[in-house]
């Protein structure tokens, strides 16, 4: 990130790059390079991958060749969702951490919190149990979100036939509809594998409650988790509700 900001005045693009950016974003700025520079300065995240740097912010991603400082293109964030592969399991630690709800005003917990057995059960030896299914969201080749299920005795356990669902998006990619895409793809995958419903647990004061309700989840009871938080147990029935 620092390299791109430090070299911000070296950024340039080609005539084709200008046309591409204008077309992709539907903008008609007088100076596309200056527009990109200002957008990069306000980026939420800048990530290096291979020979390129990707600046994310305001719902768009700007691609810059790190060696030549050439702005290659820019387009709206529109993550692609696919089934989770075995090679993706390694990223579940990161997404498990980002799935933890942090109320406003509270400090982020240490990353070691995911080693708590009550939490780590959501990913331990993933792929070895019935109901271990998942989907991944990718943006410009980077994994930015994940949703997965397991049949485990955890916070959202209903019975031994109902997979419990978890979903997580990297903070800088929230608010772009990625979570909705992940959930719909996972619902389809669950149904294809013979499951008729899925459950989840969510803290009562988590705004995600409304997100789950829009997806067809219903609250069936309230309970306390192992540290005393008040949670909802929510269920989505694929037979009676549309995915």
Residue pairs with C-beta under 8 A, 6 or more apart in sequence:
1 43
1 45
1 46
3 53
3 66
4 40
4 46
4 53
4 55
4 64
4 66
5 40
5 41
5 46
7 69
8 37
8 40
8 41
9 37
10 69
11 33
11 36
11 37
11 40
11 64
11 69
11 70
11 71
12 33
12 69
12 70
12 71
13 21
13 32
13 33
13 36
13 70
13 71
13 72
14 70
17 32
17 70
17 71
17 72
17 73
18 32
18 33
20 73
21 27
21 32
21 36
21 71
21 73
21 74
22 28
22 29
22 32
24 73
24 74
24 75
24 76
25 60
25 74
25 75
25 76
27 35
29 35
32 71
33 71
36 62
36 71
36 74
39 55
39 57
39 58
39 60
39 62
39 74
40 46
40 55
40 57
40 62
40 64
42 57
42 58
43 55
43 56
43 57
43 62
44 56
44 57
44 172
45 55
45 56
45 57
45 170
45 172
46 53
46 54
46 55
46 56
47 53
47 54
47 56
47 142
48 54
48 66
49 140
49 141
49 142
51 65
51 66
51 67
52 63
52 64
52 65
52 66
52 72
53 63
53 64
53 65
53 66
54 61
54 62
54 63
54 64
54 140
54 142
55 61
55 62
55 64
56 77
56 139
56 172
56 173
57 172
59 76
59 77
59 176
60 74
60 75
60 76
60 77
61 74
61 75
61 76
61 77
61 139
61 140
62 71
62 73
62 74
63 71
63 72
63 73
63 74
63 140
64 70
64 71
64 72
65 72
77 139
77 173
77 176
78 139
78 176
79 137
79 138
79 139
79 144
79 145
79 173
79 176
79 178
79 181
80 137
80 138
80 139
81 135
81 136
81 137
81 138
81 178
81 181
81 182
81 185
82 135
82 136
82 138
82 185
83 134
83 135
83 136
83 185
83 189
84 133
84 134
84 135
84 136
84 146
84 148
85 136
86 127
88 134
88 136
88 143
88 146
89 123
89 126
89 127
91 136
91 143
91 146
92 123
92 126
92 146
92 148
93 114
93 123
94 170
95 145
95 146
95 168
96 114
96 119
96 120
96 122
96 123
96 166
96 168
97 111
97 113
97 114
98 168
98 169
98 170
98 171
99 122
99 166
99 167
99 168
100 109
100 113
100 114
100 119
101 202
101 203
101 206
101 208
102 108
102 109
103 205
113 119
114 120
114 123
118 154
118 155
118 225
118 226
121 150
121 152
121 153
121 154
122 148
122 150
122 152
122 154
122 166
123 148
126 132
126 134
126 148
126 150
129 150
129 151
129 152
130 151
131 149
131 150
131 151
131 163
131 195
132 148
132 149
132 150
133 148
133 149
133 163
133 186
133 189
133 190
133 193
134 146
134 147
134 148
134 149
134 186
135 146
135 147
135 148
135 182
135 185
135 186
135 189
136 143
136 145
136 146
137 143
137 144
137 145
137 146
137 169
137 173
137 178
137 181
137 182
138 144
139 173
144 169
144 170
144 173
144 178
145 167
145 168
145 169
145 170
145 173
145 178
145 179
145 182
146 167
146 168
146 182
147 165
147 166
147 167
147 168
147 179
147 182
147 183
147 185
147 186
148 165
148 166
148 167
148 186
149 163
149 164
149 165
149 166
149 186
149 190
149 198
150 163
150 164
151 160
151 161
151 162
151 163
151 164
152 164
154 164
154 201
155 164
155 201
155 225
155 231
156 164
156 165
156 199
156 200
156 201
156 233
156 234
157 164
157 199
158 164
158 197
158 199
158 233
158 235
161 195
162 195
162 197
162 198
162 199
162 235
163 190
163 195
163 198
163 199
164 198
164 199
164 200
164 201
165 183
165 186
165 198
165 199
165 200
166 200
167 179
167 182
167 183
167 186
169 178
169 179
169 182
179 211
180 211
180 215
183 215
184 243
187 198
187 236
187 238
187 243
188 243
190 198
190 238
191 238
191 243
195 238
196 237
196 238
196 239
197 235
197 236
197 237
197 238
197 239
198 235
198 236
198 238
199 233
199 234
199 235
199 236
200 212
200 217
200 233
200 234
201 223
201 225
201 231
201 232
201 233
201 234
202 208
202 209
202 212
202 231
202 232
202 234
203 225
203 229
203 230
203 231
203 232
204 222
204 230
204 231
204 232
205 230
209 232
209 234
212 234
212 236
215 236
216 236
216 237
216 241
216 242
216 243
217 234
217 235
217 236
218 234
218 235
218 236
218 237
219 232
219 233
219 234
220 233
220 234
220 235
221 232
221 233
222 230
222 231
222 232
222 233
223 230
223 231
223 233
224 230
224 231
225 231
